[in-house]
Amino acid sequence: MPQPRHRIPGPAEIVEEWRRRSARPGLTSVMRASQPVELAAGVTEETRRLVGDHLRATSSLLGRPVSSAVEIGCGIGRITPTIAKHAEHVLALDLTEEMIAQARAACVDLPNVEFLQRPAQRLPIGGQRVDVAVCVWVLMHVLDDALLAAACQGIARSARYLSLVEYEHAAVPVGPFSRLRSIGQYLALLPGSELVECRELGYGGDRSFAALIALDRS
Ligand SMILES: C[S@@+](CC[C@H](N)C(=O)[O-])C[C@H]1O[C@@H](n2cnc3c(N)ncnc32)[C@H](O)[C@@H]1O
């Protein structure tokens, strides 16, 4: 996938960038600041609907309610309440405490959500697989290919299913903190996985895929 040529920022710069973005107003902390506010609100509704569909499908595939979910890169908790509605317990992770503080506030009435500061590349947590991992616009911000491979390996060992939403095309070129990758590139990093379903999510000329993936159970 053609990418603008940027120097890859180092780990400290990446953390600093997400701390800085966490101070932006409303949804612009976690969505493109170049897009209109109403569009961001509409796309948020659509994303919640898609993730809800994935969690309902996961429950059908498991043949029982979803008992445990991990959200990777929860940001300000834009999607977390949707996950909490469909899973008995949610562990929500993010790279920075600043994002987590806002997500905690968004989920203050949800006793089934716990938070932990942890990067995607430091999974799994504990020995047991959760039913589903949810990852919305996070792996596109793991810039280094080796770290992305580590994150995918950790996810595959952490969960039975993965609800993955990531950018694959941007009308306004992305900056140095994002990488556009296709669903095929992610599947290649999740050996033994199977695509259950994949839909498109449009955002003012930008396009993401929203995929439910069955992870390797061996
Ligand atoms: C675009 S925001 C999306 C947040 C949330 N998933 C949503 O859809 O609203 C990306 C989030 O991923 C977090 N993040 C970036 N790199 C990460 C990493 N390596 N591991 C975990 N979280 C990361 C950022 O702090 C930020 O909260």
The ligand as an SDF file (V2000), in Angstrom:
LIG
                    3D

 27 29  0  0  0  0  0  0  0  0999 V2000
   -7.1840    6.7810   17.0030 C   0  0  0  0  0  0  0  0  0  0  0  0
   -7.2210    6.4360   18.7080 S   0  0  0  0  0  0  0  0  0  0  0  0
   -8.5640    5.2550   18.7730 C   0  0  0  0  0  0  0  0  0  0  0  0
   -9.0920    5.0740   20.1660 C   0  0  0  0  0  0  0  0  0  0  0  0
  -10.3030    4.1360   20.2730 C   0  0  0  0  0  0  0  0  0  0  0  0
   -9.9690    2.8000   19.8420 N   0  0  0  0  0  0  0  0  0  0  0  0
  -11.4430    4.6730   19.4300 C   0  0  0  0  0  0  0  0  0  0  0  0
  -11.7580    4.0880   18.3950 O   0  0  0  0  0  0  0  0  0  0  0  0
  -11.9890    5.6940   19.8160 O   0  0  0  0  0  0  0  0  0  0  0  0
   -5.7950    5.4390   18.9540 C   0  0  0  0  0  0  0  0  0  0  0  0
   -5.5920    5.0600   20.4130 C   0  0  0  0  0  0  0  0  0  0  0  0
   -4.5860    4.0570   20.4670 O   0  0  0  0  0  0  0  0  0  0  0  0
   -3.6750    4.3590   21.4940 C   0  0  0  0  0  0  0  0  0  0  0  0
   -2.4070    3.7430   21.0670 N   0  0  0  0  0  0  0  0  0  0  0  0
   -1.5090    4.1870   20.1550 C   0  0  0  0  0  0  0  0  0  0  0  0
   -0.5050    3.3050   20.0300 N   0  0  0  0  0  0  0  0  0  0  0  0
   -0.8020    2.2710   20.8550 C   0  0  0  0  0  0  0  0  0  0  0  0
   -0.1640    1.0550   21.1910 C   0  0  0  0  0  0  0  0  0  0  0  0
    1.0040    0.7010   20.6380 N   0  0  0  0  0  0  0  0  0  0  0  0
   -0.7470    0.2370   22.0990 N   0  0  0  0  0  0  0  0  0  0  0  0
   -1.9230    0.5770   22.6780 C   0  0  0  0  0  0  0  0  0  0  0  0
   -2.5750    1.7250   22.4370 N   0  0  0  0  0  0  0  0  0  0  0  0
   -2.0170    2.5510   21.5160 C   0  0  0  0  0  0  0  0  0  0  0  0
   -3.6450    5.8580   21.6020 C   0  0  0  0  0  0  0  0  0  0  0  0
   -3.2170    6.2880   22.8730 O   0  0  0  0  0  0  0  0  0  0  0  0
   -5.1130    6.1900   21.3130 C   0  0  0  0  0  0  0  0  0  0  0  0
   -5.8450    6.1940   22.5020 O   0  0  0  0  0  0  0  0  0  0  0  0
  1  2  1  0
  2  3  1  0
  2 10  1  0
  3  4  1  0
  4  5  1  0
  5  6  1  0
  5  7  1  0
  7  8  2  0
  7  9  1  0
 10 11  1  0
 11 12  1  0
 11 26  1  0
 12 13  1  0
 13 14  1  0
 13 24  1  0
 14 15  1  0
 14 23  1  0
 15 16  2  0
 16 17  1  0
 17 18  1  0
 17 23  2  0
 18 19  1  0
 18 20  2  0
 20 21  1  0
 21 22  2  0
 22 23  1  0
 24 25  1  0
 24 26  1  0
 26 27  1  0
M  CHG  2   2   1   9  -1
M  END
$$$$
